C-alpha cells in the first residue's frame, strides 16, 4: 500500500529545524530591532499583504518565462517509471540559501539579476574563455533530459531539464593533464542575496561546488539552462546550473558564474560547513544514513496542487548505477 501524506502547517521535518547558531543569531537580530524602537512599528497585516503580493508576482514570473524553441528530447533519459513532478510545485519547493533558509525562497529569489550573464571558464585549460549565456546555448546543442532529483533532506522529484552535457564544455576548453578537479562558483552579492529578516553572514560565501574531472566527463553530468520547456526560473538556478543526478541535490550549484579547473580537491560550501554530514563525493546511498536521519527511503513529490508525497525506496546512485558505479570501484 502506498502512503499518501498531506503536509500540515505544524508538521516540520527535522531537517528544517533551525540550528542553535542560527537561532541565537536571529535572537540577537530581533533584540537589535527592539532596542532601536523598530519592532513596535511592525505592521503584521501589511507584511502579510506584501508577502502575498510578492508571491503572486513571483509565481507569474516563474510560469511565464520564454519558451526554448530549439532542443531535442533525448530518448535515453525519458522514461523513469515515475511521473514528472508538477511544474508549480517544483517551482515552489526549493533550497537556495543565498536567499534564505526556508522552502519559500522562490519568492525572494526573484531578486536575482540575470541580465548580461557571463560564465568564466578558467584554470588548467588550453582554451580559457568567458561565455555569454546566449553563446553557451548556441555553441552547445540543447536537449531535454528527464532526471530523478534526490535531496539530502530525503525528498525527491522528477524534473525535465533542458541543457547540454558537461563533456561538451570539456572538449571545447581542453583541460590539461594536471587538471584533476573542477570548481563551480555561484553568483553572490551580499546586497542582493539576503535571506528575509536576517542574513547568515558567517557562512562560506560564495557557494562553491566541485567534481572530479572524471565525474564531469560522465555522460550524465549536465548543465541546465531550462526546465519544463522554458528558460530556468530564478529559484531553479537561472540562467545556468549543475545537474548531477546520481548525487544529492546540494552538488548542483545554481546560477554559475565561474568554472575553474584545478589540481587539488576544492573546498565546497556544505562540506566546509560540516564534512561529517555533507561529504565531497555525496553520492546517493540508501545504506549510508545522514547523521540525523535515514536515507533508506525518500518522500517523492509528484502532483499538485497541494504538497503531498508518497514514500519510495531510495535507489543506489539514485538509480543511475549502470552509468556511474564504475567511477567509484
Secondary structure, 3 states (H helix, E strand, C coil): CCCEEECCCCCCCHHHCCCHHHHHHHHHHHHHHHHCCCHHHCCHHHHHHHHHHHHHHHHHHHHCCCECCCCEECHHHCCCCCCCCCHHHHCCCCCCHHHCCCCCHHHHHHHCCCCCCEEEEEECECCCEEEEHHHHHHHCCCEEEEEEEECCCCEEEEEEEEEEEHHHHHHHHCECCCCCEEEEEECCCCCCCCCCCCCCCCCCCCCEEEEEHHHHHCCCCEEEEEECCEECCHHHCCCCEEECCCECHHHCCCCEEEEEEECCCCCCHHHHHCCCCCCCCCECCCCCCECCECCCEEEEECCCCCCEEEEEECCHHHHCHHHHHHHHC
